[in-house]
Every structure is written in C-alpha cells, then in structure tokens.
Amino acid sequence: MTIWFAPFTVSELNRLCQGCAVDHLGIEITEAGDDYLTARMPVDARTRQPYGRLHGGVSMVLSETLASVASVHTVDPEKFFCVGQEINGNHVRAATEGWVTGTARPAHLGRTTQVWEVRIVDEAGKLVCISRVTMAVVPHQRQA
C-alpha cells in the first residue's frame, strides 16, 4: 500500500528542485517506493567542511529535503501544505569522497504533524547520519 496522495515521478521531483539549494548542492532524487523516498548527494567541494569531511549541516539539508518533498506528496495539495518544524541529527561516521545516499521513511503520518526518519549512508552502505524531521501539516487559509 502506498503512502502517496497522488502518483508522481522522480523526474518531476528533480525538475521541482532545479535552481534552488538542492540543485546547487548536487542533490538528486533517485527513487520513490511505496513508503520511502531516496536521494543521493556528492561529497565534493560544495558539501565538505574545511577539514575535508561531509559538512554536518549539509547532511541536514539532505534530510530536510527528503522529508519535505516526501511530506507534501502525502497530503492533498488543494487543502494542505507541509513545512519543517524540527530537525535533529546524529553524525556517526565521516564521509570524505564519493556519494552519500539518504532514505526517508515515515515514522508517523498524522493529521497535523508528520515525523520522518532519514538514514544517510556512504557508498559502502555504512551509516553516516541518522536524523528525525518533524513536519507540520498546515491547512490552506480559506478565502472569505
């Protein structure tokens, strides 16, 4: 059973992200399953901190991107939009080159909030960062 409100393609999601921070950092959505969304990001000059390791803040950008894009596709866009409310992350291993891949899965899909777990791994499949993103589900204002 799918969690998505309506069908979409990975190509549509990547087009949506063109010309913004996601595009600038080289983040590319790669897969959408019935209950998850996956993206990859290069570990390069755009995403490293001065000591040559993946910048922890950039890991949070990847996590928030996945949770945000996923969350808005679980609600009726005519009635609701979703915004980030809280994010936290544990950086457990350094990545210094190649690509990292993040996968977002819902821990909770509620009426007013959603909680997403995002796991970021390196090319060997080793955990680099695990984060939790809370999204607020906000109704559009009714016009008088």
Summary of the structure (lengths in Angstrom):
residues: 144
radius of gyration: 15.2
end to end distance: 37.7
largest distance: 55.1
contacts: 426
relative contact order: 0.19
helix: 19%
strand: 40%
